[in-house]
Amino acid sequence: MHARLRAALLLGLMAVLTNSAMARDDGRFANSPLKPWFESLHSEFGPCCSDADGYVLADADWESYQGKYRVMIDNEWVIVPDGAVLTQPNKIGRTMVWKHYVDGHPRIRCFMPGTMT
C-alpha cells in the first residue's frame, strides 16, 4: 500500500514540475518596470517575446568562439546567428537567450550578451 502511495505522490510531483517548466508568461512580471523594455526587444528573426520567454545563461554556458557567440542549450553548443545578437544596452546585465526548436534541435531567435562579471 505504501509503495502505491509513494508512486502516486511521485507521479503527481512530476506532473506539477513538468507543467511549471513548460509555462510561459504567467503574468508575474506584469508590473515590472522592465516589462516594456523586454517587450521591445527584437532581432532580425522577430520579437524576442518577453522576459518569461527568455532564459538566463550562466557564464559557463556561453562564449565567444571563432568570432561568433555560441550557447550551450540541451547539452549542444549552438552558434548564435549574427542577426540574433541584440545590440541594445543590456539593462539587466545578465546573458539571456530566446530559443526555439527546429526538427528537435535548438535555434536562437535572440541573444543578449551579459557583462561576464
Backbone as numpy.savetxt, mean C-alpha at the origin, in Angstrom:
# Nx Ny Nz CAx CAy CAz Cx Cy Cz
-14.89 -32.34 22.19 -15.71 -31.15 22.19 -14.84 -29.89 22.19
-13.78 -29.91 22.98 -12.90 -28.74 23.05 -12.20 -28.49 21.72
-11.86 -29.55 21.02 -11.20 -29.40 19.72 -12.12 -28.72 18.72
-13.40 -29.05 18.73 -14.35 -28.40 17.83 -14.51 -26.92 18.16
-14.57 -26.62 19.43 -14.70 -25.23 19.86 -13.47 -24.42 19.44
-12.30 -24.98 19.66 -11.07 -24.29 19.24 -11.02 -24.09 17.73
-11.41 -25.11 16.98 -11.43 -24.99 15.52 -12.41 -23.92 15.07
-13.59 -23.85 15.70 -14.58 -22.84 15.35 -14.07 -21.44 15.68
-13.43 -21.29 16.84 -12.87 -19.98 17.21 -11.76 -19.57 16.27
-10.90 -20.51 15.90 -9.81 -20.22 14.98 -10.35 -19.82 13.61
-11.35 -20.53 13.14 -11.96 -20.21 11.86 -12.60 -18.82 11.89
-13.28 -18.51 12.97 -13.89 -17.18 13.12 -12.85 -16.09 13.16
-11.77 -16.31 13.87 -10.70 -15.33 13.95 -10.06 -15.11 12.58
-9.84 -16.18 11.83 -9.27 -16.05 10.50 -10.20 -15.26 9.58
-11.50 -15.47 9.69 -12.46 -14.74 8.86 -12.41 -13.25 9.18
-12.33 -12.90 10.46 -12.27 -11.48 10.86 -10.98 -10.84 10.34
-9.85 -11.51 10.51 -8.58 -10.96 10.06 -8.52 -10.83 8.55
-9.06 -11.80 7.83 -9.06 -11.74 6.37 -9.92 -10.58 5.89
-11.08 -10.39 6.46 -11.96 -9.30 6.05 -11.35 -7.94 6.34
-10.68 -7.79 7.46 -10.08 -6.49 7.77 -8.88 -6.21 6.89
-8.15 -7.24 6.48 -6.99 -7.03 5.62 -7.40 -6.60 4.22
-8.59 -7.02 3.76 -9.04 -6.68 2.43 -9.83 -5.38 2.41
-10.04 -4.76 3.56 -10.86 -3.55 3.63 -10.18 -2.39 2.92
-10.97 -1.54 2.35 -10.49 -0.33 1.70 -10.77 0.86 2.60
-11.06 1.98 2.02 -11.33 3.19 2.79 -12.61 3.00 3.60
-12.44 2.85 4.90 -13.58 2.61 5.76 -14.03 3.88 6.47
-13.51 5.03 6.07 -13.94 6.30 6.64 -13.14 6.76 7.84
-12.19 5.97 8.31 -11.47 6.37 9.52 -10.56 7.58 9.29
-10.26 7.92 8.02 -9.42 9.08 7.74 -10.26 10.26 7.22
-11.57 10.16 7.35 -12.46 11.18 6.79 -12.17 12.58 7.32
-11.74 12.69 8.56 -11.49 14.00 9.16 -10.01 14.37 9.20
-9.18 13.61 8.55 -7.75 13.89 8.54 -7.48 15.16 7.73
-6.63 16.05 8.24 -6.28 17.24 7.46 -5.53 16.90 6.17
-4.96 15.71 6.08 -4.23 15.30 4.87 -5.12 14.59 3.85
-6.37 14.33 4.18 -7.25 13.61 3.26 -7.34 14.28 1.89
-7.56 15.61 1.77 -7.61 16.23 0.44 -6.29 16.08 -0.33
-5.17 16.15 0.39 -3.86 15.99 -0.26 -3.73 14.58 -0.82
-4.05 13.56 -0.01 -3.97 12.19 -0.50 -4.87 11.99 -1.71
-6.07 12.54 -1.67 -7.00 12.37 -2.78 -6.54 13.08 -4.05
-5.67 14.08 -3.90 -5.18 14.81 -5.07 -4.01 14.12 -5.76
-3.40 13.14 -5.10 -2.22 12.48 -5.66 -2.59 11.65 -6.88
-1.80 11.79 -7.93 -2.00 10.99 -9.14 -0.68 10.85 -9.88
-0.59 9.78 -10.65 0.59 9.53 -11.47 0.12 9.46 -12.92
1.03 9.10 -13.81 0.65 8.91 -15.21 -0.35 7.77 -15.39
-0.48 6.93 -14.36 -1.37 5.78 -14.42 -2.73 6.05 -13.79
-2.96 7.28 -13.36 -4.25 7.65 -12.79 -4.14 8.05 -11.34
-5.31 8.26 -10.71 -5.31 8.66 -9.30 -4.73 7.57 -8.42
-4.04 8.00 -7.39 -3.46 7.03 -6.46 -4.51 6.52 -5.48
-5.64 7.14 -5.45 -6.76 6.83 -4.56 -6.61 7.62 -3.28
-6.61 6.95 -2.15 -6.54 7.65 -0.87 -5.53 6.94 0.02
-5.31 7.51 1.20 -4.36 6.95 2.15 -4.71 5.51 2.48
-5.99 5.19 2.54 -6.41 3.83 2.89 -6.01 2.84 1.81
-5.82 3.29 0.59 -5.44 2.39 -0.49 -3.93 2.25 -0.62
-3.19 3.14 -0.03 -1.74 3.09 -0.10 -1.17 2.25 1.03
0.02 1.76 0.82 0.70 0.95 1.82 2.02 1.61 2.18
2.28 1.77 3.47 3.54 2.32 3.94 4.60 1.23 3.85
5.77 1.59 3.34 6.86 0.63 3.18 7.96 0.90 4.20
8.53 -0.15 4.73 9.73 -0.02 5.55 10.90 0.27 4.62
11.93 0.91 5.14 13.09 1.24 4.31 13.71 0.00 3.66
13.62 -1.15 4.32 14.19 -2.38 3.77 13.40 -2.92 2.57
12.19 -2.41 2.37 11.33 -2.92 1.30 11.31 -2.05 0.05
12.23 -1.11 -0.04 12.36 -0.33 -1.27 13.78 0.16 -1.38
14.21 0.41 -2.59 15.58 0.88 -2.81 15.71 1.48 -4.20
16.81 2.17 -4.39 17.18 2.65 -5.72 18.01 1.54 -6.36
17.64 1.18 -7.59 18.29 0.04 -8.23 18.48 0.35 -9.71
19.72 0.46 -10.15 20.07 0.73 -11.54 19.32 1.95 -12.09
19.30 3.02 -11.30 18.70 4.28 -11.73 17.20 4.36 -11.60
16.58 3.33 -11.04 15.14 3.32 -10.82 14.87 2.90 -9.38
13.63 3.07 -8.95 13.22 2.53 -7.66 12.70 1.12 -7.89
12.82 0.32 -6.84 12.15 -0.97 -6.84 11.61 -1.21 -5.44
10.53 -1.99 -5.40 9.77 -2.19 -4.18 9.53 -3.68 -3.98
9.64 -4.14 -2.75 9.33 -5.53 -2.42 7.84 -5.63 -2.11
7.12 -6.38 -2.97 5.69 -6.63 -2.77 5.48 -8.13 -2.88
4.89 -8.72 -1.86 4.60 -10.16 -1.87 5.84 -10.99 -2.20
6.95 -10.66 -1.59 8.23 -11.37 -1.79 8.73 -11.30 -3.22
8.39 -10.24 -3.93 8.82 -10.05 -5.31 9.29 -8.61 -5.48
10.50 -8.42 -6.01 10.97 -7.07 -6.31 10.26 -6.58 -7.57
9.63 -5.43 -7.47 8.88 -4.85 -8.58 9.53 -3.52 -8.93
9.94 -3.36 -10.19 10.51 -2.10 -10.65 9.39 -1.06 -10.73
9.64 0.12 -10.19 8.66 1.20 -10.22 8.78 1.91 -11.57
7.71 1.94 -12.37 7.78 2.68 -13.63 8.00 4.17 -13.36
8.77 4.83 -14.22 9.03 6.25 -14.04 7.73 7.05 -13.89
6.71 6.69 -14.64 5.44 7.42 -14.59 4.67 7.24 -13.30
5.07 6.28 -12.46 4.38 6.05 -11.19 4.98 6.85 -10.04
6.19 7.40 -10.24 6.88 8.13 -9.17 6.24 9.50 -8.98
5.80 9.77 -7.76 5.21 11.06 -7.44 6.31 12.06 -7.14
6.18 13.25 -7.68 7.23 14.26 -7.50 6.80 15.37 -6.56
5.56 15.35 -6.08 5.11 16.34 -5.12 5.88 16.16 -3.80
5.97 17.21 -3.00 6.60 17.04 -1.69 5.82 16.00 -0.86
6.57 15.15 -0.19 5.98 14.10 0.64 5.60 14.69 2.00
4.32 14.93 2.21 3.85 15.57 3.44 3.88 14.67 4.66
3.98 13.36 4.47 4.02 12.47 5.63 5.42 11.92 5.89
6.33 12.07 4.93 7.72 11.64 5.12 7.93 10.14 5.08
6.90 9.38 4.84 7.03 7.91 4.80 6.86 7.43 3.36
7.57 6.39 3.02 7.47 5.82 1.69 6.16 5.08 1.56
5.45 5.35 0.45 4.17 4.68 0.22 4.11 4.16 -1.21
3.35 3.08 -1.37 3.11 2.52 -2.69 1.62 2.22 -2.82
1.10 2.47 -4.01 -0.27 2.12 -4.35 -0.15 1.03 -5.41
-0.64 -0.14 -5.10 -0.42 -1.30 -5.96 -1.73 -1.86 -6.50
-1.60 -2.63 -7.54 -2.70 -3.42 -8.08 -2.08 -4.66 -8.70
-2.90 -5.56 -9.16 -2.38 -6.82 -9.69 -2.83 -7.04 -11.12
-1.92 -7.57 -11.93 -2.21 -7.98 -13.30 -1.73 -9.41 -13.44
-2.61 -10.30 -13.81 -2.28 -11.73 -13.94 -1.61 -12.28 -12.69
-2.05 -11.82 -11.53 -1.52 -12.32 -10.27 -0.21 -11.72 -9.82
0.35 -10.79 -10.61 1.62 -10.16 -10.25 1.38 -8.71 -9.85
2.10 -8.23 -8.82 1.89 -6.85 -8.38 2.44 -5.85 -9.40
1.70 -4.77 -9.57 2.09 -3.65 -10.40 1.93 -2.39 -9.55
2.65 -1.35 -9.91 2.63 -0.12 -9.10 1.95 0.99 -9.87
0.89 1.53 -9.27 0.17 2.66 -9.84 0.84 3.97 -9.43
1.22 4.07 -8.15 1.87 5.27 -7.64 2.92 4.86 -6.61
3.98 5.66 -6.56 5.06 5.42 -5.59 5.53 6.77 -5.09
5.57 6.92 -3.78 6.02 8.16 -3.15 7.21 7.85 -2.24
8.43 8.21 -2.70 9.61 7.92 -1.86 9.55 8.69 -0.55
10.09 8.07 0.48 10.16 8.72 1.79 11.48 9.42 1.98
11.76 9.68 3.23 12.97 10.43 3.56 14.17 9.54 3.84
13.93 8.23 4.01 15.00 7.26 4.34 15.80 7.68 5.55
15.08 8.05 6.63 15.78 8.42 7.88 15.66 7.34 8.90
